[in-house]
Amino acid sequence: MRIVFSLVLIFPMLTFGAVDFEPLAVITMVIVICAVMVCWRPIQHPRVSFIAGVALVCFIALALVQYGQSLRFPNNPWEHPAWAYVRALVGPVDGAASVIPEQTRADIIVWSPLLTFVVALHLFNRRREAFLLLSMLSHLVVGVAVISLCQFLFAPMTLGFETKTAYIGSLTGLYVNRNSAGTFFGMGIVINAGLLVFYLQNSSLGAFARKIFTPDRLTSTEKTTLALLIGMLIEVLALAATQSRGATASTFLGLMCLAWLFNQRKRSGHRLQARWRRFVLIASLMLIVTVVVGQEAVYRMGAQSVDQARLCTYASTAQAVRDNWPLGSGFGSFADVFPAYRSPQCSGIDGIWDAAHNSYLEGALGLGVVFVAVLGVALAILGWALVTGLHERRSYRFAPAIGLASLVLVAVHSLIDFSLQIPGNALFLAALLAGCVTISLGGKTSFEPNADNVEQATWAAHPS
């Protein structure tokens, strides 16, 4: 079952992030089947089980609300006012809460990452398994980064097996949009940085640096550390090549958050040395990102200044949210509703905006108060789980730190773009957070923070 789950995470990389309906529908069907097969078994840790239950309730609530928005029947008390204009033009017609009811109903599958999160909590419900999940996600990002860089260098005008038509000169990886690719690589950098701290917490940086050019003298722990360093440098290069300003800034803030969280240990003895070792390591990583990644992005910031059209779009979308509050205009209706509110100054690609470039405004426009409520519950529950992990975990502190830093990264980037609305990124984040929550709240096991034990562990150690 875990192999199938792994394929679910890889499949979006082969379909441009699963942005089209067909690949997302396939992923959703597989996840639903997995959920039916594994979710009947209780999770052994009550707190993790509680988190899974809340996520499942959020998924059901959103699905029911969207289904309700799509219902059309006579004298609908929740009918959107636009239907009155439709009847005036075409005659009697049943109205719905959504202005595009069929599309709203079809878009229920957009919430499949929530179900993916629940499935991951069931499949990787032990600390060892959750650690292996995070390692697998790290390897996935590095693999995509290697493929993307090779394609960018040797076939820059191709996107997969197609001709590239947008973002010429920028690396988009296996995505269409460079900002979406930047978010993906940014999450990978955060994971690798956290894993590096894990492997280095009982090691000497000086000894490791002295042996780095003599691989035969490296222990298995140090070899894994070296592989993580090389992988992260590859991810940094891939992020730099995207030239995404939003992804660069968001990744930098995520790494700052990671450094701050690792620097909150008690000042005493050996822990003080470990504290500053972690701080120096993460500060160095942030410097690498600033110097290497920031060059192109900062140049674009200076050359293009603030995107006035995007700020104009935010203002127009906010007005649409106010006019459609509290029920919303129907999930997925932004492209249909926005033209009525679009200011002439909001110039987009060919004058068309099919996304708000702000996931919070777009969600509030489509679902109204329900979106705000579910988002608040989700963030509060995840925050509680990860902060609890920070207080209760010592050697495994890296996991809740990775989770919180990743949340900061995607939350900030979602203010100025729609990267998390790309299913590939949302599925990846769901799996990442599931692993972090399991390690944060799961009970103690015999698995210790020793790289030799980690490398000997296999997926078959705990068959599903």
Kinemage of the C-alpha trace (Angstrom):
@kinemage 1
@onewidth
@group {chain A} dominant
@subgroup {mainchain}
@vectorlist {calphas} color= white
{ca met a 1} P 0.000 0.000 0.000
{ca arg a 2} L 2.864 2.346 0.738
{ca ile a 3} L 4.248 1.724 -2.736
{ca val a 4} L 0.898 2.806 -4.217
{ca phe a 5} L 0.954 5.897 -2.013
{ca ser a 6} L 4.468 6.719 -3.233
{ca leu a 7} L 3.291 6.457 -6.845
{ca val a 8} L 0.466 8.874 -6.039
{ca leu a 9} L 3.081 11.462 -5.051
{ca ile a 10} L 5.196 10.798 -8.150
{ca phe a 11} L 2.316 10.781 -10.653
{ca pro a 12} L 1.654 14.580 -10.490
{ca met a 13} L 5.268 15.171 -11.521
{ca leu a 14} L 4.490 13.404 -14.804
{ca thr a 15} L 1.361 15.477 -15.479
{ca phe a 16} L 2.568 19.058 -14.888
{ca gly a 17} L 1.435 19.008 -11.244
{ca ala a 18} L -1.919 17.313 -12.009
{ca val a 19} L -3.447 20.652 -12.966
{ca asp a 20} L -5.928 19.070 -15.380
{ca phe a 21} L -9.107 17.314 -14.298
{ca glu a 22} L -8.218 13.844 -15.592
{ca pro a 23} L -4.954 13.210 -13.693
{ca leu a 24} L -6.411 14.701 -10.510
{ca ala a 25} L -9.476 12.469 -10.873
{ca val a 26} L -7.217 9.408 -11.173
{ca ile a 27} L -5.271 10.456 -8.073
{ca thr a 28} L -8.485 11.055 -6.142
{ca met a 29} L -9.877 7.624 -7.029
{ca val a 30} L -6.661 5.934 -5.893
{ca ile a 31} L -6.619 7.904 -2.638
{ca val a 32} L -10.277 7.084 -1.950
{ca ile a 33} L -9.567 3.371 -2.483
{ca cys a 34} L -6.555 3.607 -0.163
{ca ala a 35} L -8.676 5.392 2.432
{ca val a 36} L -11.347 2.677 2.334
{ca met a 37} L -8.677 0.007 2.769
{ca val a 38} L -6.684 1.567 5.624
{ca cys a 39} L -8.873 4.024 7.502
{ca trp a 40} L -10.995 1.341 9.156
{ca arg a 41} L -7.957 0.451 11.263
{ca pro a 42} L -7.547 2.722 14.306
{ca ile a 43} L -4.304 4.642 14.732
{ca gln a 44} L -2.556 3.450 17.872
{ca his a 45} L -1.700 6.951 19.102
{ca pro a 46} L -4.847 8.840 20.268
{ca arg a 47} L -3.509 12.312 19.468
{ca val a 48} L -2.550 11.334 15.921
{ca ser a 49} L -5.952 9.685 15.558
{ca phe a 50} L -7.574 12.947 16.682
{ca ile a 51} L -5.676 14.913 14.012
{ca ala a 52} L -6.750 12.398 11.349
{ca gly a 53} L -10.357 12.715 12.522
{ca val a 54} L -10.300 16.507 12.302
{ca ala a 55} L -8.822 16.359 8.786
{ca leu a 56} L -11.487 13.888 7.708
{ca val a 57} L -14.237 16.113 9.139
{ca cys a 58} L -12.782 19.111 7.273
{ca phe a 59} L -12.753 17.113 4.034
{ca ile a 60} L -16.359 15.996 4.484
{ca ala a 61} L -17.502 19.502 5.450
{ca leu a 62} L -15.918 21.102 2.383
{ca ala a 63} L -17.272 18.393 0.087
{ca leu a 64} L -20.802 18.771 1.493
{ca val a 65} L -20.712 22.556 1.256
{ca gln a 66} L -19.573 22.421 -2.366
{ca tyr a 67} L -22.203 19.850 -3.177
{ca gly a 68} L -24.803 22.082 -1.532
{ca gln a 69} L -23.584 25.055 -3.557
{ca ser a 70} L -24.089 23.066 -6.754
{ca leu a 71} L -27.700 22.042 -6.071
{ca arg a 72} L -30.275 23.686 -8.318
{ca phe a 73} L -33.935 23.678 -7.332
{ca pro a 74} L -36.952 26.063 -7.442
{ca asn a 75} L -37.146 28.829 -4.826
{ca asn a 76} L -33.654 28.123 -3.583
{ca pro a 77} L -33.209 30.321 -0.464
{ca trp a 78} L -29.399 30.324 -0.948
{ca glu a 79} L -29.550 31.194 -4.630
{ca his a 80} L -26.847 33.521 -5.905
{ca pro a 81} L -28.276 36.881 -7.135
{ca ala a 82} L -26.737 36.287 -10.580
{ca trp a 83} L -29.457 33.726 -11.320
{ca ala a 84} L -32.093 36.481 -11.314
{ca tyr a 85} L -30.280 38.091 -14.265
{ca val a 86} L -30.098 34.718 -16.001
{ca arg a 87} L -33.881 34.263 -15.706
{ca ala a 88} L -34.416 37.783 -17.044
{ca leu a 89} L -32.412 36.843 -20.152
{ca val a 90} L -33.348 33.216 -20.868
{ca gly a 91} L -36.547 32.583 -18.936
{ca pro a 92} L -37.344 30.270 -16.015
{ca val a 93} L -34.335 28.381 -14.666
{ca asp a 94} L -33.527 26.846 -11.288
{ca gly a 95} L -30.830 28.682 -9.383
{ca ala a 96} L -28.007 27.534 -7.110
{ca ala a 97} L -25.707 29.064 -4.532
{ca ser a 98} L -22.900 28.771 -7.074
{ca val a 99} L -22.782 30.725 -10.317
{ca ile a 100} L -21.214 27.656 -11.982
{ca pro a 101} L -22.822 24.705 -10.134
{ca glu a 102} L -21.512 21.923 -12.381
{ca gln a 103} L -17.928 23.133 -12.065
{ca thr a 104} L -18.284 23.575 -8.317
{ca arg a 105} L -19.466 19.992 -7.947
{ca ala a 106} L -16.636 18.671 -10.117
{ca asp a 107} L -14.076 20.633 -8.091
{ca ile a 108} L -14.786 18.606 -4.956
{ca ile a 109} L -11.799 16.472 -5.968
{ca val a 110} L -9.562 19.501 -5.345
{ca trp a 111} L -9.687 18.602 -1.641
{ca ser a 112} L -8.106 15.191 -2.195
{ca pro a 113} L -4.891 16.370 -0.423
{ca leu a 114} L -6.882 16.403 2.837
{ca leu a 115} L -7.757 12.762 2.293
{ca thr a 116} L -4.120 12.121 1.320
{ca phe a 117} L -3.076 13.541 4.684
{ca val a 118} L -5.436 11.153 6.495
{ca val a 119} L -4.214 8.144 4.501
{ca ala a 120} L -0.579 9.070 5.184
{ca leu a 121} L -1.261 9.242 8.927
{ca his a 122} L -2.610 5.687 8.777
{ca leu a 123} L 0.086 4.258 6.530
{ca phe a 124} L 3.025 5.902 8.315
{ca asn a 125} L 1.840 5.725 11.899
{ca arg a 126} L 5.163 4.875 13.539
{ca arg a 127} L 8.170 7.099 14.022
{ca arg a 128} L 10.416 4.934 11.832
{ca glu a 129} L 7.892 4.917 8.994
{ca ala a 130} L 7.302 8.674 9.238
{ca phe a 131} L 11.056 9.291 9.074
{ca leu a 132} L 11.280 7.149 5.956
{ca leu a 133} L 8.394 9.112 4.433
{ca leu a 134} L 10.271 12.391 4.944
{ca ser a 135} L 13.411 10.826 3.468
{ca met a 136} L 11.434 9.639 0.453
{ca leu a 137} L 10.017 13.139 -0.082
{ca ser a 138} L 13.533 14.571 0.120
{ca his a 139} L 14.743 12.113 -2.537
{ca leu a 140} L 11.744 12.948 -4.737
{ca val a 141} L 12.535 16.671 -4.772
{ca val a 142} L 16.228 16.061 -5.485
{ca gly a 143} L 15.330 13.709 -8.333
{ca val a 144} L 12.949 16.242 -9.867
{ca ala a 145} L 15.572 18.970 -9.442
{ca val a 146} L 18.212 16.899 -11.281
{ca ile a 147} L 15.834 16.137 -14.158
{ca ser a 148} L 14.691 19.765 -14.322
{ca leu a 149} L 18.213 21.163 -14.399
{ca cys a 150} L 19.268 18.739 -17.132
{ca gln a 151} L 16.254 19.657 -19.217
{ca phe a 152} L 16.817 23.370 -18.589
{ca leu a 153} L 20.456 23.131 -19.677
{ca phe a 154} L 20.148 20.807 -22.668
{ca ala a 155} L 16.566 21.321 -23.875
{ca pro a 156} L 15.412 24.718 -22.528
{ca met a 157} L 12.524 25.009 -24.972
{ca thr a 158} L 10.812 21.813 -23.852
{ca leu a 159} L 8.397 21.109 -21.033
{ca gly a 160} L 8.283 17.372 -20.492
{ca phe a 161} L 7.694 16.034 -23.976
{ca glu a 162} L 6.039 19.220 -25.208
{ca thr a 163} L 7.254 22.563 -26.529
{ca lys a 164} L 7.580 25.230 -23.875
{ca thr a 165} L 5.410 28.285 -24.526
{ca ala a 166} L 5.570 30.224 -21.237
{ca tyr a 167} L 8.294 31.386 -18.848
{ca ile a 168} L 10.987 31.116 -21.500
{ca gly a 169} L 14.382 31.511 -19.842
{ca ser a 170} L 13.167 30.305 -16.453
{ca leu a 171} L 13.286 26.795 -15.074
{ca thr a 172} L 9.796 25.473 -14.491
{ca gly a 173} L 10.813 21.864 -13.855
{ca leu a 174} L 7.953 19.475 -14.408
{ca tyr a 175} L 5.452 22.294 -13.792
{ca val a 176} L 4.094 24.899 -16.184
{ca asn a 177} L 4.554 27.825 -13.781
{ca arg a 178} L 7.948 28.784 -12.339
{ca asn a 179} L 6.364 29.899 -9.054
{ca ser a 180} L 4.812 26.476 -8.540
{ca ala a 181} L 8.170 24.843 -9.228
{ca gly a 182} L 9.840 27.279 -6.844
{ca thr a 183} L 7.494 26.326 -4.007
{ca phe a 184} L 8.187 22.637 -4.632
{ca phe a 185} L 11.963 23.114 -4.543
{ca gly a 186} L 11.647 25.391 -1.516
{ca met a 187} L 9.852 22.690 0.467
{ca gly a 188} L 12.593 20.262 -0.526
{ca ile a 189} L 15.278 22.651 0.741
{ca val a 190} L 13.497 22.953 4.094
{ca ile a 191} L 13.230 19.153 4.427
{ca asn a 192} L 16.903 18.654 3.603
{ca ala a 193} L 17.987 21.385 6.010
{ca gly a 194} L 16.016 19.748 8.831
{ca leu a 195} L 17.392 16.289 8.043
{ca leu a 196} L 20.929 17.701 8.003
{ca val a 197} L 20.460 18.997 11.534
{ca phe a 198} L 19.171 15.562 12.551
{ca tyr a 199} L 22.235 13.776 11.218
{ca leu a 200} L 24.681 16.364 12.542
{ca gln a 201} L 23.241 16.693 16.052
{ca asn a 202} L 25.742 14.192 17.482
{ca ser a 203} L 28.583 14.870 15.037
{ca ser a 204} L 31.448 17.308 14.795
{ca leu a 205} L 31.231 19.670 11.852
{ca gly a 206} L 35.010 20.110 11.909
{ca ala a 207} L 35.693 16.374 11.703
{ca phe a 208} L 33.131 16.001 8.949
{ca ala a 209} L 34.676 18.849 6.940
{ca arg a 210} L 38.153 17.343 7.257
{ca lys a 211} L 37.025 13.950 5.964
{ca ile a 212} L 34.696 15.167 3.243
{ca phe a 213} L 37.342 14.767 0.496
{ca thr a 214} L 38.247 11.244 1.637
{ca pro a 215} L 34.984 9.317 1.202
{ca asp a 216} L 36.530 6.041 2.329
{ca arg a 217} L 36.970 7.490 5.821
{ca leu a 218} L 33.361 8.644 6.131
{ca thr a 219} L 30.973 6.710 8.363
{ca ser a 220} L 27.522 5.801 7.034
{ca thr a 221} L 26.097 8.756 8.961
{ca glu a 222} L 28.577 11.130 7.341
{ca lys a 223} L 27.938 9.668 3.880
{ca thr a 224} L 24.226 10.310 4.321
{ca thr a 225} L 25.011 13.835 5.494
{ca leu a 226} L 27.177 14.447 2.427
{ca ala a 227} L 24.409 13.157 0.165
{ca leu a 228} L 21.940 15.530 1.828
{ca leu a 229} L 24.299 18.472 1.347
{ca ile a 230} L 24.782 17.683 -2.345
{ca gly a 231} L 21.039 17.183 -2.798
{ca met a 232} L 20.245 20.505 -1.168
{ca leu a 233} L 22.758 22.351 -3.328
{ca ile a 234} L 21.056 20.850 -6.386
{ca glu a 235} L 17.685 22.053 -5.081
{ca val a 236} L 19.102 25.532 -4.445
{ca leu a 237} L 20.392 25.683 -8.027
{ca ala a 238} L 16.985 24.600 -9.324
{ca leu a 239} L 15.241 27.246 -7.225
{ca ala a 240} L 17.691 29.877 -8.478
{ca ala a 241} L 16.971 28.934 -12.086
{ca thr a 242} L 13.220 29.443 -11.601
{ca gln a 243} L 13.826 33.182 -10.972
{ca ser a 244} L 10.683 33.172 -8.844
{ca arg a 245} L 10.647 36.159 -6.511
{ca gly a 246} L 7.836 34.811 -4.366
{ca ala a 247} L 9.368 31.352 -3.986
{ca thr a 248} L 12.786 32.834 -3.167
{ca ala a 249} L 11.428 35.096 -0.435
{ca ser a 250} L 9.154 32.374 0.960
{ca thr a 251} L 11.978 29.827 1.097
{ca phe a 252} L 14.221 32.332 2.848
{ca leu a 253} L 11.521 32.996 5.459
{ca gly a 254} L 10.986 29.242 5.873
{ca leu a 255} L 14.705 28.741 6.536
{ca met a 256} L 14.717 31.656 8.974
{ca cys a 257} L 11.845 29.996 10.815
{ca leu a 258} L 13.737 26.700 10.835
{ca ala a 259} L 16.868 28.362 12.246
{ca trp a 260} L 14.871 30.132 14.950
{ca leu a 261} L 13.089 26.930 15.997
{ca phe a 262} L 16.351 24.990 16.260
{ca asn a 263} L 17.828 27.839 18.287
{ca gln a 264} L 15.225 27.559 21.067
{ca arg a 265} L 16.987 24.847 23.075
{ca lys a 266} L 17.925 25.292 26.718
{ca arg a 267} L 21.341 26.937 27.187
{ca ser a 268} L 23.362 24.344 29.084
{ca gly a 269} L 26.523 22.281 28.559
{ca his a 270} L 26.548 20.068 25.471
{ca arg a 271} L 23.133 21.374 24.422
{ca leu a 272} L 24.603 24.877 24.132
{ca gln a 273} L 27.215 23.598 21.681
{ca ala a 274} L 24.562 21.690 19.713
{ca arg a 275} L 22.384 24.800 19.745
{ca trp a 276} L 25.046 26.986 18.138
{ca arg a 277} L 26.122 24.213 15.756
{ca arg a 278} L 22.575 24.037 14.432
{ca phe a 279} L 22.331 27.805 14.290
{ca val a 280} L 25.580 28.139 12.305
{ca leu a 281} L 24.482 25.350 9.956
{ca ile a 282} L 21.075 26.845 9.189
{ca ala a 283} L 22.520 30.375 8.960
{ca ser a 284} L 25.011 29.079 6.394
{ca leu a 285} L 22.210 27.486 4.413
{ca met a 286} L 20.294 30.756 4.440
{ca leu a 287} L 23.404 32.547 3.199
{ca ile a 288} L 23.689 30.080 0.319
{ca val a 289} L 20.068 30.679 -0.619
{ca thr a 290} L 20.496 34.457 -0.367
{ca val a 291} L 23.632 34.591 -2.521
{ca val a 292} L 22.839 31.916 -5.112
{ca val a 293} L 19.078 32.122 -5.367
{ca gly a 294} L 18.678 35.787 -4.678
{ca gln a 295} L 20.774 37.115 -7.544
{ca glu a 296} L 18.260 36.614 -10.348
{ca ala a 297} L 15.192 37.138 -8.160
{ca val a 298} L 16.509 40.355 -6.618
{ca tyr a 299} L 17.408 41.601 -10.088
{ca arg a 300} L 13.823 40.976 -11.189
{ca met a 301} L 12.499 42.736 -8.089
{ca gly a 302} L 14.614 45.794 -8.890
{ca ala a 303} L 13.854 45.739 -12.599
{ca gln a 304} L 10.117 45.175 -12.318
{ca ser a 305} L 9.440 46.736 -8.904
{ca val a 306} L 6.052 45.943 -7.387
{ca asp a 307} L 3.528 44.167 -9.593
{ca gln a 308} L 0.884 46.900 -9.688
{ca ala a 309} L -1.498 44.776 -11.743
{ca arg a 310} L -1.466 42.083 -9.063
{ca leu a 311} L -2.135 44.610 -6.282
{ca cys a 312} L -5.001 45.942 -8.381
{ca thr a 313} L -6.359 42.410 -8.706
{ca tyr a 314} L -6.260 41.901 -4.932
{ca ala a 315} L -8.344 45.035 -4.410
{ca ser a 316} L -10.909 43.979 -7.012
{ca thr a 317} L -11.086 40.452 -5.592
{ca ala a 318} L -11.567 41.817 -2.069
{ca gln a 319} L -14.558 43.798 -3.343
{ca ala a 320} L -15.969 40.620 -4.906
{ca val a 321} L -15.518 38.790 -1.590
{ca arg a 322} L -17.441 41.540 0.254
{ca asp a 323} L -20.309 41.448 -2.248
{ca asn a 324} L -20.602 37.640 -2.096
{ca trp a 325} L -20.177 37.258 1.658
{ca pro a 326} L -20.956 35.080 3.600
{ca leu a 327} L -22.032 32.227 1.271
{ca gly a 328} L -19.518 32.814 -1.515
{ca ser a 329} L -20.076 32.644 -5.256
{ca gly a 330} L -19.336 28.935 -5.614
{ca phe a 331} L -15.985 27.181 -5.377
{ca gly a 332} L -13.934 27.536 -8.563
{ca ser a 333} L -15.928 30.524 -9.810
{ca phe a 334} L -13.185 33.178 -9.704
{ca ala a 335} L -12.659 33.314 -13.477
{ca asp a 336} L -16.415 33.777 -13.990
{ca val a 337} L -17.044 36.323 -11.229
{ca phe a 338} L -13.895 38.441 -11.384
{ca pro a 339} L -14.549 40.118 -14.783
{ca ala a 340} L -17.525 41.960 -13.249
{ca tyr a 341} L -15.227 43.500 -10.617
{ca arg a 342} L -12.004 43.847 -12.600
{ca ser a 343} L -10.607 47.354 -12.635
{ca pro a 344} L -9.251 48.552 -16.010
{ca gln a 345} L -5.830 48.896 -14.363
{ca cys a 346} L -5.690 45.143 -13.662
{ca ser a 347} L -3.858 44.053 -16.792
{ca gly a 348} L -3.158 40.325 -16.907
{ca ile a 349} L -1.951 37.861 -19.515
{ca asp a 350} L -3.897 39.057 -22.578
{ca gly a 351} L -6.069 40.986 -20.114
{ca ile a 352} L -7.348 37.757 -18.516
{ca trp a 353} L -7.085 36.691 -14.869
{ca asp a 354} L -7.986 33.047 -14.257
{ca ala a 355} L -6.598 33.057 -10.692
{ca ala a 356} L -6.458 35.682 -7.954
{ca his a 357} L -2.778 35.002 -7.171
{ca asn a 358} L -3.885 34.979 -3.542
{ca ser a 359} L -5.274 31.658 -2.343
{ca tyr a 360} L -6.976 33.200 0.698
{ca leu a 361} L -8.963 35.743 -1.295
{ca glu a 362} L -9.884 33.179 -3.935
{ca gly a 363} L -11.005 30.650 -1.318
{ca ala a 364} L -13.070 33.250 0.525
{ca leu a 365} L -14.717 34.302 -2.741
{ca gly a 366} L -15.693 30.748 -3.623
{ca leu a 367} L -16.718 29.294 -0.239
{ca gly a 368} L -17.280 32.364 1.885
{ca val a 369} L -17.248 32.003 5.654
{ca val a 370} L -16.877 28.199 5.430
{ca phe a 371} L -13.426 28.557 3.888
{ca val a 372} L -12.290 30.926 6.640
{ca ala a 373} L -13.626 28.603 9.352
{ca val a 374} L -12.052 25.427 7.931
{ca leu a 375} L -8.734 27.192 7.275
{ca gly a 376} L -8.687 28.487 10.852
{ca val a 377} L -9.402 25.033 12.284
{ca ala a 378} L -6.774 23.368 10.081
{ca leu a 379} L -4.042 25.843 10.970
{ca ala a 380} L -4.911 25.758 14.678
{ca ile a 381} L -4.842 21.953 14.852
{ca leu a 382} L -1.636 21.645 12.832
{ca gly a 383} L -0.022 24.396 14.867
{ca trp a 384} L -0.967 22.662 18.118
{ca ala a 385} L 0.397 19.307 16.910
{ca leu a 386} L 3.719 20.698 15.692
{ca val a 387} L 4.293 23.017 18.668
{ca thr a 388} L 3.561 20.072 20.968
{ca gly a 389} L 6.201 18.113 19.076
{ca leu a 390} L 8.710 20.926 19.590
{ca his a 391} L 8.184 20.746 23.351
{ca glu a 392} L 8.125 16.948 23.665
{ca arg a 393} L 10.764 15.835 21.155
{ca arg a 394} L 14.538 16.124 21.557
{ca ser a 395} L 16.392 14.139 18.922
{ca tyr a 396} L 13.294 14.308 16.715
{ca arg a 397} L 12.779 18.046 17.115
{ca phe a 398} L 13.725 18.432 13.461
{ca ala a 399} L 10.359 16.998 12.324
{ca pro a 400} L 7.973 19.552 13.892
{ca ala a 401} L 10.469 22.271 12.916
{ca ile a 402} L 10.310 21.130 9.277
{ca gly a 403} L 6.511 21.080 9.456
{ca leu a 404} L 6.219 24.601 10.874
{ca ala a 405} L 8.833 26.018 8.480
{ca ser a 406} L 7.041 24.433 5.506
{ca leu a 407} L 3.739 25.920 6.675
{ca val a 408} L 5.372 29.351 6.862
{ca leu a 409} L 6.786 28.897 3.367
{ca val a 410} L 3.505 27.950 1.690
{ca ala a 411} L 1.392 30.325 3.790
{ca val a 412} L 3.522 33.313 2.806
{ca his a 413} L 3.747 32.329 -0.853
{ca ser a 414} L -0.029 31.793 -0.980
{ca leu a 415} L -0.434 35.503 -0.226
{ca ile a 416} L 1.039 36.433 -3.597
{ca asp a 417} L 0.526 33.356 -5.761
{ca phe a 418} L -1.458 30.155 -6.216
{ca ser a 419} L 1.273 27.522 -5.834
{ca leu a 420} L -0.662 25.565 -3.209
{ca gln a 421} L -3.630 25.411 -5.590
{ca ile a 422} L -1.482 23.176 -7.799
{ca pro a 423} L -2.500 19.616 -6.746
{ca gly a 424} L 1.057 18.303 -7.033
{ca asn a 425} L 2.279 20.786 -4.419
{ca ala a 426} L -0.753 20.287 -2.180
{ca leu a 427} L -0.341 16.485 -2.202
{ca phe a 428} L 3.367 16.833 -1.413
{ca leu a 429} L 2.664 19.186 1.502
{ca ala a 430} L -0.039 16.848 2.834
{ca ala a 431} L 2.401 13.924 2.930
{ca leu a 432} L 5.113 16.130 4.455
{ca leu a 433} L 2.835 17.353 7.252
{ca ala a 434} L 1.578 13.826 7.934
{ca gly a 435} L 5.128 12.631 8.553
{ca cys a 436} L 5.876 15.606 10.799
{ca val a 437} L 2.653 15.153 12.816
{ca thr a 438} L 3.301 11.433 13.351
{ca ile a 439} L 6.792 12.106 14.691
{ca ser a 440} L 5.521 15.025 16.789
{ca leu a 441} L 2.642 13.209 18.490
{ca gly a 442} L 3.404 9.501 18.081
{ca gly a 443} L 4.590 7.397 20.992
{ca lys a 444} L 8.146 6.337 21.628
{ca thr a 445} L 9.530 3.329 19.778
{ca ser a 446} L 12.809 1.458 19.690
{ca phe a 447} L 13.909 3.559 16.702
{ca glu a 448} L 16.806 5.817 17.705
{ca pro a 449} L 18.356 8.781 15.839
{ca asn a 450} L 21.198 6.727 14.388
{ca ala a 451} L 21.896 6.897 10.680
{ca asp a 452} L 23.021 3.263 10.517
{ca asn a 453} L 19.631 2.159 11.833
{ca val a 454} L 17.903 4.502 9.402
{ca glu a 455} L 19.674 3.038 6.401
{ca gln a 456} L 18.894 -0.510 7.492
{ca ala a 457} L 15.182 0.248 7.835
{ca thr a 458} L 12.975 -0.764 4.908
{ca trp a 459} L 9.366 -0.313 3.908
{ca ala a 460} L 8.836 -3.984 4.627
{ca ala a 461} L 9.774 -3.506 8.278
{ca his a 462} L 6.146 -2.647 9.027
{ca pro a 463} L 3.928 -4.057 6.264
{ca ser a 464} L 0.644 -2.324 5.772
